[in-house]
Structure formats: C-alpha cells, structure tokens
Amino acid sequence: MPRLLLVSLVVLALGACSSDDATSSTTTEPACVVAEDASITLVAKDLEWNTDCLRAPAGPLTIVVDNQDDGDNHNVHLPDAPESPSTDLVQGPSTTELDVTLVPGDYEFICDIHPNMVGTLTVEPTN
C-alpha cells in the first residue's frame, strides 16, 4: 500500500509541473527590431509582419521589405511621415526597399492591402 501512495504522489507532482491553462502560456510578443547601419528589415510571412515594433536613429533609413509570402502582394507605407512614402505592392517572394529620412517621432507602418499588418517605427534622436 505505501508503494501505491508513493506512485500516486509522483504522478500528482508531475501533473502539477505541466498545465494546459492558457494563462501559463510562454508565448511573448516579438522583440522590437532595431536598425543597424541605417537599415532595417521587415519580414512579411503568413500575412503578418515579423514585428509590430521598429526602432531607428533619426536621419536616412532604408526599410527592407522581405516578402516571404508566395503569391501574396505586400508593401510598406509610412502614412504619418512627410510625403507619405511607400513601396509598390509586390508579389512574393520578393525584396523591396524604401529609402526615407526621418526626424524623431513615432510613425505608423502598414501594408496597404492588409490593414492587420501594422506597427510603429520609433525614430530616436541621434547622440
């Protein structure tokens, strides 16, 4: 009988270590992508951006759109930026670039035909 009790306690302890409860999920939001050498890459895959957060220093910036969605059109558009710059809609897989010069502030980025593909580009003052 003590052996059965010990096995029961081990099974209960192991069960407590795992959970199907949605609140214990370890999924996290994608990290903010930071520009390097005045360039930043935004990936479109499965009709989503790889992030909704971009950060870059003020000044010239190249936004590279890596469209990995085979057969789907995507672009990047900065409607809040001066002159509302955007790339053309291009069918994937493809890569396009948007060259901009931005002052500090927050700018929305969006794919014009997929309004769920949206995020914020934060342009920070240079030191």
Secondary structure, DSSP 4 states (H G I P E B T S, - for coil): -HHHHHHHHHHHHHHHH----GGG----PPPPEE-BTTEEEEEEETTEES-SEEEEESEEEEEEEEE--BT-EE--B-TTSTT--BPPPEEBSEEEEEEEEE-SEEEEEEETTEEEEEEEEEEE---
